[in-house]
Amino acid sequence: MNRRKFFLSTAAAGAGALAPQVISASANNPGFHLGSVTYNLLKDFDVDTIIRVLEHAGFEGVELRTGHKHGVEPSIGPEERARVRRRFEQSKIRLVSYGTICRFQSPEAAERERQLQVAKQFVDLAHDTGAMGIKIQPMGFPDSVSREVTIQNFGASLKKLGEYGASRQVEIWMEVHGPGTSDTKVVAAIIKAAGHRNVGVCWNSNDTDLVNGSAKASFALLKPWIKSVHIGELADTSYPWRELFALLREAKYNRYTFAEVEASAEPERFLPWYRALWTELNRPVPTSDARS
């Protein structure tokens, strides 16, 4: 079955959700919201186009990835920051977060400090534009030191960033990402090493989450710290999306699930179908069927 037929066959029940609306907890709604990262799908759009396309598709939030055409970067000045903030506040789309590529796994203290200063610039940007948080992106372990040392180094940098973010009312979210650093046990160890209430986790819906096809054990391990969620290709049945959404509902998660998907030649057509499938997969079903 090709993607188009799959979406047509599974999205019908959610067709009524295509119009923009605010999701609130009820018998029919999960209590959390649908957003998108700009990575791949929206990377070539400016801010106005991102807002227009997401509003049309019924999405509610966005995470702006660094290095994309939107151009909302730490380099912009006060007037542009104010303009970006007003533009989102006047729309139906919330600017939720910034997707940085700041990483703290280097064995070199000077490099970790450099990364920390860049991350602080994103914290300032988030504060000035009204975003809730910034995402940090680990990328594996260096060979020159032990994993235990890297975990402590990463945690120490995250603690400093968490403290700075707290002073600016901006949260810090570490993505479950990278070779080795996408292991949820490693993520939990880094967050514990950071030891700061302003530092949380961005769940990334990786294959490494799964134990015998289920994400339950990994989710339970990271549940206390989950502040943001990335979701992928919902038509890919190798990941238990219905189970994940049920776990989020049970945890009373009330933030955003961000679509992080491949580029599409027709994003304005693709996104409403994604929204419809997201709505259908969020439909409560008997527990015995929750992993379908």
Order of alpha helices (4+ residues) and beta strands (2+ residues): alpha-beta-alpha-beta-alpha-beta-alpha-beta-alpha-beta-alpha-beta-alpha-beta-alpha-beta-alpha
